[in-house]
């Protein structure tokens, strides 16, 4: 392998995009060529520096809100690919206020036909819809506090159960607040955690029967969902966080429960 | 009654759109923001792209929704750039023109490590759009070569060579900047 090839292929190697043979060949060249080794070290450092979250621009909340509003209201295409988007039958007053609630309702109607009648699948759709709604509607929290002793009493009198509230800040998942939500036809507690830039919603309500801790991971259109049972609570964890990290978080919750 | 039967699939598509593409709005904005380099303009681009994506959603045949929405954002951004900053931006990107890989100066990792955030941001701004976007998609957004190839509509091999040139250029800009700072300013 010559230096020109190595200078290109080292990037594939750093990114884990090469097959084993090419990977080893690049490595061999770098071990033998001090100039390429120095270039390689610089590129590795370059990659590491760019991983910084600070370089990532986050979409302003106002933009998200604007798009959420614009999409259901947008006119149908000429060809009539979308004849009458909800305008025909949804009362005007709730048209913008609860589009995602409609989404959740439709998930109930559509899910049994398209993805089978599983209760968990339906609940997964519901918690994802709730999670998205909480982020879109600027209604992430009713009580904003990083103190579990503020959040837990806040639920008293608002729910007929007391959800376990723990802060996992030292593990990188600080509690940021809580709110009331509505899942599976009942009021539930929603705890909000943060991990880096990612928001995690934890929905909790008492289980009907068995209390065995059954963890299940699902992916719903880019969101990851973990389901577990903790201290007699049905517990659903949802975020755009990657599965490993969300799984780690779920284990923290279970350990406390 | 016939209306009811046709309505349901359309509504279900709307649900799908929300849950499939809305989660990637941060990635969409990030790409647009780095390409047009202005918050307000980037918001316009993302909104425009999402409305277009919504119209084309029926054409989404599974696959990676993030790559799909990013491809639309990218096209929208480039159209926007051509219209608003027209003459400045080269319409055709020449792989050979924009810096070879085996460039003159050697690189040292130390220079890269010493660069601060502002310096890196400024250097990224100096890159051509094609260099900036490939670094953005790979290093900041974490897309695979395959996904980048899909978004930018180039072969995977081009993704790798472009990334090599882009990172090399960026690192050299930083190294140059660091070296400049070592020279005491004349008074």
Interface residues (C-beta under 8 A of the other chain):
Chain A: X3 X4 X7 X8 X9 X10 X11 X12 X15 X17 X35 X38 X39 X41 X42 X43 X44 X45 X46 X47 X49 X50 X51 X52 X54 X55 X56 X57 X58 X59 X60 X63 X64 X66 X67 X68 X70 X71 X72 X74 X77 X81 X82 X83 X84 X85 X86 X88 X89 X99 X100 X102 X103 X106 X107 X109 X110 X114 X128 X129 X132 X136 X197 X220 X221 X222 X223 X240
Chain B: X3 X6 X7 X8 X10 X11 X12 X13 X14 X15 X16 X17 X18 X19 X20 X22 X23 X24 X25 X26 X28 X29 X30 X33 X34 X39 X42 X43 X46 X47 X50 X51 X54 X55 X58 X65 X66 X101 X102 X106 X107 X108 X109 X111 X112 X113 X115 X117 X120 X121 X124 X135 X138 X139 X140 X141 X144 X145 X160 X161 X163 X164 X167 X168 X170 X171 X174 X175
